[in-house]
Amino acid sequence: MKYRDAAEQGNAAAQRAFGWCCEFGKGVTLSFDDAVKWYRKSAEQGNVLAQISLGNLYREGKGVPLDYRRCVAWYRKASAQGHADAQCNLGWCYGTGNGVLKNTSTALKWYEQSARQGHATARDNIHALQAAFAHELQTSAIPFNDERFSIAPDGTIELNSRKCCIYIRNQRRDVDLQKRTTKYRYHLCNCRTIQEMVADGRKDRYVATARDDSLFEVDVNDHPTRNRLVELNMQLCQNCRELLRQRGMYQEPFSLKDFYAKHQSSIPEMFLKKRQEAVTRAYPPDGECV
C-alpha cells in the first residue's frame, strides 16, 4: 500500500492516511492500536487531521484508555490551527465538562469560531447550548464570574444574552431564618453598587439566576463549623428600582415573573427540544481519507 510506504518514510499526510485505513479497516486489518500509532506520528508533526483523529480515539477509548484530558489537548492543538471540526469538538468538551471544567462562555467561543467557517453542527450547538444555559439560569444560581457578563441597552444585566439578577450567595449577617428573609439585595441593573463591586474586583462574590419566584439560594454561615443552603426572600436594590422606573420597566407591586415575561427574550421551541441531543452527543470521527 502506497500510504504505508510513505508513512514509514515519515510523511505526515501519509501517516495520517494510513492511520485512517487502520482505524476503519480499509485495505488492512482493522486495528485501533495501529491507528493510534500512525495518528500520533502524524499529529506530532503538526498534521491537523491526525490531531483531530487522535483526539477522537482518546474520547472514545479506542486503542487507548478513554482520556478526555488528552482528547482536549489534541483538539486544542488542532483548534489553534483554525480547523472548524476541532473547534466544534473543543466547544463540546467545554459545554459538557469532559476533560475541562464546564464553561458555557468558552464553549460558545469555540462554537462561534467554528460556525464562522460554516460548520453546521457548531451552529446548531450554539443554539442548543444557549437553550441549556437559559434552563440552568432559570432553575438555579450559577457563578457570575464564569459566564459572559454584559449590559443590555436598557441597562439590565445579561449573561449570555439572558436577562438575570445577581446577588451575594454567601451571607453572614442580616438574615432572619424564621421569617425566611434577608436584608441583602438583588440587582437587575448595572447600578452604582454593581459598578463599584466590579471596579473593586469583587464581581466573583455574586451569583446569577433568572429564577422568577423571588426566592434565592443563600449559603448561610450560622454555625462555627458549617454553612447551609437555604431559600430566602430578597428585595430589589433601591438603585436598580430607580433605574428601572426611569426606563418604564418598574411598577408596584414588582414581580420578577412579570418582569421576565415582558422583557426576557424567548428561545424558539425547536432549540429547547434539541438542547440535550445537540449538546451531549459525541461527534463522529473524521471519516474522509486525505
C-alpha positions in Angstrom: 0.0 0.0 0.0 1.4 3.4 -1.1 0.3 5.1 2.2 2.3 2.6 4.2 5.5 3.2 2.3 5.2 6.9 2.5 4.2 6.7 6.2 7.3 4.7 7.0 9.4 7.3 5.3 8.0 9.9 7.7 5.4 11.7 5.5 2.9 13.2 7.9 0.0 13.2 5.5 0.6 9.6 4.6 0.9 8.6 8.3 -2.5 10.2 9.0 -4.0 8.5 5.9 -2.6 5.1 6.8 -3.8 5.6 10.4 -7.3 6.2 9.0 -7.1 2.9 7.0 -6.1 1.1 10.2 -9.0 2.7 12.1 -11.7 1.7 9.6 -10.1 -1.5 8.1 -9.7 0.0 4.6 -7.3 -2.2 2.8 -5.7 -3.5 6.0 -6.8 -5.4 9.1 -8.8 -3.0 11.4 -6.6 -2.1 14.3 -7.2 0.8 16.7 -3.7 0.2 18.2 -2.1 0.8 14.8 -4.4 3.8 14.1 -3.2 5.4 17.3 0.4 4.7 16.4 0.2 6.3 13.0 -2.1 9.2 14.0 0.4 10.0 16.8 3.4 10.1 14.5 1.5 12.4 12.1 -0.1 14.6 14.9 3.3 15.2 16.5 4.4 16.6 13.1 1.5 19.0 13.3 -0.9 17.3 10.9 -4.2 18.8 11.9 -6.4 15.9 10.7 -4.3 13.5 12.6 -4.6 15.6 15.8 -8.4 15.5 15.5 -8.5 11.8 14.8 -6.2 11.1 17.7 -8.4 13.2 19.9 -11.4 11.3 18.8 -9.8 8.0 19.7 -9.0 9.3 23.2 -12.6 10.5 23.5 -13.9 7.1 22.5 -11.3 4.9 24.3 -10.3 3.1 21.1 -6.7 1.8 21.0 -6.0 3.9 24.1 -7.7 4.2 27.5 -10.6 6.7 27.4 -9.0 10.0 28.4 -10.9 13.3 27.9 -7.9 15.4 29.0 -5.7 14.1 26.3 -8.6 14.3 23.9 -8.9 18.0 24.8 -5.2 18.5 24.4 -5.2 17.2 20.8 -8.4 19.1 19.9 -6.8 22.3 21.3 -3.7 21.8 19.1 -5.9 21.4 16.0 -8.1 24.3 17.0 -5.1 26.5 17.2 -4.5 25.8 13.5 -8.0 27.0 12.8 -9.7 23.8 11.9 -13.5 24.1 12.2 -14.1 20.4 13.3 -11.6 20.7 16.1 -13.1 24.0 17.3 -16.5 22.5 17.3 -15.3 19.4 19.2 -13.4 21.6 21.7 -16.6 23.5 22.2 -18.4 20.3 23.0 -15.8 19.5 25.7 -16.3 22.8 27.4 -20.1 22.6 27.0 -20.3 19.2 28.7 -17.3 19.5 31.1 -15.5 16.5 29.6 -11.7 16.9 30.1 -12.0 20.5 31.3 -14.1 22.5 33.7 -17.5 23.1 32.2 -17.7 26.7 30.9 -20.5 27.9 28.7 -18.7 31.0 27.7 -15.6 29.2 26.4 -17.8 26.6 24.7 -19.7 29.3 22.9 -16.4 31.0 21.9 -15.2 27.8 20.2 -18.5 27.1 18.6 -18.7 30.6 17.2 -15.2 30.3 15.7 -16.2 27.1 14.0 -19.6 28.4 12.9 -18.0 31.4 11.2 -16.3 28.8 8.9 -19.7 27.4 8.0 -19.7 24.4 10.4 -23.4 23.3 10.6 -23.1 21.3 13.9 -21.4 24.2 15.6 -24.3 26.5 14.6 -26.8 24.0 16.0 -24.8 23.7 19.2 -24.7 27.4 19.7 -28.5 27.5 19.9 -28.7 24.3 21.9 -26.1 25.5 24.4 -27.9 28.8 24.8 -31.1 27.0 25.5 -29.4 24.7 28.0 -27.8 27.7 29.7 -31.2 29.5 29.8 -32.7 26.5 31.5 -29.9 26.3 34.1 -30.2 30.0 34.8 -33.9 29.8 35.3 -33.7 26.9 37.8 -30.6 27.5 39.8 -27.8 30.0 40.6 -24.6 29.9 38.7 -21.2 31.6 39.2 -21.5 35.2 37.9 -17.8 35.4 37.0 -17.7 32.3 34.8 -20.0 33.4 32.0 -20.5 36.3 29.6 -21.4 39.4 31.5 -22.9 42.3 29.5 -25.1 45.3 30.0 -28.2 45.4 27.7 -29.1 48.8 26.0 -31.9 49.1 28.7 -29.2 48.9 31.4 -30.2 45.5 32.7 -27.7 42.7 33.4 -27.4 39.9 31.0 -25.4 36.6 30.9 -25.0 35.0 27.5 -27.8 37.3 26.3 -30.2 36.3 29.0 -31.6 38.8 31.5 -30.9 37.8 35.1 -30.5 39.1 38.6 -27.3 38.8 40.6 -26.8 38.6 44.3 -24.3 37.6 47.0 -24.9 34.0 48.0 -22.6 33.8 51.0 -24.4 35.8 53.6 -23.3 36.1 57.3 -25.4 38.9 58.6 -28.9 40.5 58.3 -30.5 37.1 57.8 -33.8 36.1 59.6 -34.2 32.4 59.1 -37.5 32.3 61.0 -39.1 34.8 58.6 -37.1 33.4 55.7 -35.9 36.9 54.7 -32.6 38.7 54.4 -31.6 42.4 54.2 -29.2 41.7 51.4 -30.5 42.9 48.0 -30.5 41.5 44.5 -29.7 43.5 41.4 -31.2 43.6 37.9 -29.3 46.6 36.6 -25.8 47.9 36.3 -26.4 50.2 39.2 -23.9 52.1 41.3 -23.4 49.2 43.7 -22.5 46.7 40.9 -20.3 49.2 39.2 -18.3 49.7 42.4 -18.1 45.9 43.1 -16.8 45.3 39.5 -14.3 48.2 39.8 -13.0 46.8 43.1 -12.6 43.3 41.5 -15.3 41.7 43.7 -17.6 40.5 41.0 -16.8 36.9 41.9 -18.8 37.4 45.1 -22.0 37.3 43.1 -24.0 34.5 41.5 -26.7 34.9 38.8 -30.1 33.5 38.4 -33.2 34.1 36.3 -35.4 32.2 38.7 -38.7 34.1 38.9 -40.3 33.1 42.2 -38.4 35.8 44.3 -36.7 33.0 46.3 -32.9 33.0 46.3 -30.5 30.2 47.3 -28.4 31.6 50.1 -25.4 30.0 51.8 -25.9 31.0 55.5 -23.0 30.8 57.9 -24.9 30.3 61.1 -22.7 27.6 62.7 -19.0 27.7 63.6 -18.1 24.6 61.5 -20.6 24.6 58.6 -22.6 26.6 56.1 -26.1 25.6 54.9 -28.0 26.4 51.8 -31.5 27.9 52.4 -34.0 29.7 50.2 -34.8 33.2 51.3 -36.9 36.1 50.1 -34.9 39.1 48.9 -35.8 42.6 47.9 -34.7 44.5 44.7 -31.9 47.0 45.2 -33.2 50.6 45.6 -30.8 51.9 42.9 -31.9 49.2 40.5 -35.5 50.1 41.3 -35.0 53.7 40.4 -33.2 52.9 37.1 -36.0 50.5 36.1 -38.6 53.2 36.9 -36.8 55.7 34.7 -37.0 53.2 31.8 -40.6 52.4 32.4 -39.8 48.8 33.4 -40.9 49.0 37.0 -44.3 49.1 38.6 -45.8 48.2 42.0 -46.2 45.5 43.1 -42.9 44.4 41.4 -42.8 40.8 40.2 -39.8 39.0 38.8 -42.2 36.6 37.0 -43.9 39.6 35.2 -40.6 41.3 34.6 -39.1 38.3 32.8 -42.3 37.5 30.9 -42.3 41.0 29.5 -38.6 41.7 28.9 -36.8 38.3 28.6 -36.1 37.3 25.0 -37.6 34.0 24.1 -35.9 30.9 22.8 -37.6 29.1 19.9 -39.2 25.9 20.9 -37.2 23.9 18.4 -34.0 24.8 20.1 -35.4 23.8 23.5 -36.2 20.4 22.2 -32.8 20.0 20.7 -30.7 21.1 23.6 -30.0 17.7 25.2 -29.3 15.8 22.0 -27.2 18.5 20.4 -25.1 19.5 23.4 -24.3 16.0 24.7 -23.8 14.0 21.5 -20.3 12.9 20.6 -19.1 14.0 17.2 -18.3 11.2 14.7 -14.7 10.6 13.9 -13.3 12.2 10.7 -14.3 9.7 8.0 -12.5 11.0 4.9 -9.1 9.9 4.0 -6.7 12.6 2.7 
